[in-house]
Amino acid sequence: RIEILLRKIRKEKGYSLEQLAKITGISRSHLNYIEKNEKEPSLSMAVRIAQALNVKIEELYKVIP
């Protein structure tokens, strides 16, 4: 689930929501909605997030048992 992995990877990389928003150009509030599973990111947003976190996009969509 992207919201769990996004939050986990973001925190592991040491980014705040504000920092990630600045890097990706996606608003902090929108990123917060994604992390709270209230919005699904578009493919282009997911790509920007993955690039900013320096991970493959597949890492954001791994299946968590």
Phi and psi in degrees as GROMACS dihedral restraints (atoms count N, CA, C in turn):
[ dihedral_restraints ]
;  ai    aj    ak    al  type     phi  dphi    fc
    3     4     5     6     1   -59.9    20    10
    4     5     6     7     1   -36.4    20    10
    6     7     8     9     1   -64.7    20    10
    7     8     9    10     1   -37.9    20    10
    9    10    11    12     1   -70.2    20    10
   10    11    12    13     1   -47.1    20    10
   12    13    14    15     1   -68.0    20    10
   13    14    15    16     1   -38.5    20    10
   15    16    17    18     1   -59.9    20    10
   16    17    18    19     1   -49.9    20    10
   18    19    20    21     1   -61.5    20    10
   19    20    21    22     1   -44.8    20    10
   21    22    23    24     1   -61.6    20    10
   22    23    24    25     1   -51.2    20    10
   24    25    26    27     1   -65.6    20    10
   25    26    27    28     1   -42.2    20    10
   27    28    29    30     1   -58.3    20    10
   28    29    30    31     1   -45.8    20    10
   30    31    32    33     1   -69.2    20    10
   31    32    33    34     1   -38.7    20    10
   33    34    35    36     1   -60.7    20    10
   34    35    36    37     1   -36.4    20    10
   36    37    38    39     1   -81.8    20    10
   37    38    39    40     1    -8.9    20    10
   39    40    41    42     1    82.4    20    10
   40    41    42    43     1    23.0    20    10
   42    43    44    45     1   -97.1    20    10
   43    44    45    46     1   139.4    20    10
   45    46    47    48     1   -85.5    20    10
   46    47    48    49     1   167.5    20    10
   48    49    50    51     1   -60.9    20    10
   49    50    51    52     1   -37.9    20    10
   51    52    53    54     1   -62.4    20    10
   52    53    54    55     1   -42.6    20    10
   54    55    56    57     1   -65.8    20    10
   55    56    57    58     1   -44.7    20    10
   57    58    59    60     1   -64.1    20    10
   58    59    60    61     1   -38.0    20    10
   60    61    62    63     1   -61.3    20    10
   61    62    63    64     1   -43.6    20    10
   63    64    65    66     1   -63.9    20    10
   64    65    66    67     1   -41.7    20    10
   66    67    68    69     1   -70.2    20    10
   67    68    69    70     1   -41.2    20    10
   69    70    71    72     1   -87.9    20    10
   70    71    72    73     1   -22.7    20    10
   72    73    74    75     1    80.9    20    10
   73    74    75    76     1    10.3    20    10
   75    76    77    78     1   -99.7    20    10
   76    77    78    79     1   134.5    20    10
   78    79    80    81     1   -61.9    20    10
   79    80    81    82     1   150.2    20    10
   81    82    83    84     1   -57.8    20    10
   82    83    84    85     1   -42.0    20    10
   84    85    86    87     1   -64.7    20    10
   85    86    87    88     1   -38.0    20    10
   87    88    89    90     1   -67.4    20    10
   88    89    90    91     1   -42.6    20    10
   90    91    92    93     1   -61.3    20    10
   91    92    93    94     1   -38.9    20    10
   93    94    95    96     1   -63.3    20    10
   94    95    96    97     1   -42.6    20    10
   96    97    98    99     1   -60.8    20    10
   97    98    99   100     1   -40.3    20    10
   99   100   101   102     1   -62.8    20    10
  100   101   102   103     1   -47.1    20    10
  102   103   104   105     1   -64.9    20    10
  103   104   105   106     1   -26.3    20    10
  105   106   107   108     1   -92.5    20    10
  106   107   108   109     1     6.8    20    10
  108   109   110   111     1    60.6    20    10
  109   110   111   112     1    33.2    20    10
  111   112   113   114     1   -99.3    20    10
  112   113   114   115     1   -15.3    20    10
  114   115   116   117     1  -142.7    20    10
  115   116   117   118     1   146.3    20    10
  117   118   119   120     1   -97.9    20    10
  118   119   120   121     1   131.1    20    10
  120   121   122   123     1   -72.8    20    10
  121   122   123   124     1   146.8    20    10
  123   124   125   126     1   -69.0    20    10
  124   125   126   127     1   165.5    20    10
  126   127   128   129     1   -60.3    20    10
  127   128   129   130     1   -41.0    20    10
  129   130   131   132     1   -65.9    20    10
  130   131   132   133     1   -36.0    20    10
  132   133   134   135     1   -65.9    20    10
  133   134   135   136     1   -44.6    20    10
  135   136   137   138     1   -60.4    20    10
  136   137   138   139     1   -39.4    20    10
  138   139   140   141     1   -64.3    20    10
  139   140   141   142     1   -45.1    20    10
  141   142   143   144     1   -63.1    20    10
  142   143   144   145     1   -40.3    20    10
  144   145   146   147     1   -64.3    20    10
  145   146   147   148     1   -46.8    20    10
  147   148   149   150     1   -60.2    20    10
  148   149   150   151     1   -43.9    20    10
  150   151   152   153     1   -62.8    20    10
  151   152   153   154     1   -42.9    20    10
  153   154   155   156     1   -64.2    20    10
  154   155   156   157     1   -36.0    20    10
  156   157   158   159     1   -88.4    20    10
  157   158   159   160     1    -1.6    20    10
  159   160   161   162     1    58.2    20    10
  160   161   162   163     1    47.1    20    10
  162   163   164   165     1  -131.3    20    10
  163   164   165   166     1   159.6    20    10
  165   166   167   168     1   -72.2    20    10
  166   167   168   169     1   147.1    20    10
  168   169   170   171     1   -58.7    20    10
  169   170   171   172     1   -31.2    20    10
  171   172   173   174     1   -60.0    20    10
  172   173   174   175     1   -28.5    20    10
  174   175   176   177     1   -63.8    20    10
  175   176   177   178     1   -29.7    20    10
  177   178   179   180     1   -78.3    20    10
  178   179   180   181     1   -16.8    20    10
  180   181   182   183     1  -116.8    20    10
  181   182   183   184     1    18.1    20    10
  183   184   185   186     1   -61.5    20    10
  184   185   186   187     1   148.5    20    10
  186   187   188   189     1   -82.2    20    10
  187   188   189   190     1   128.5    20    10
  189   190   191   192     1  -103.3    20    10
  190   191   192   193     1   122.6    20    10
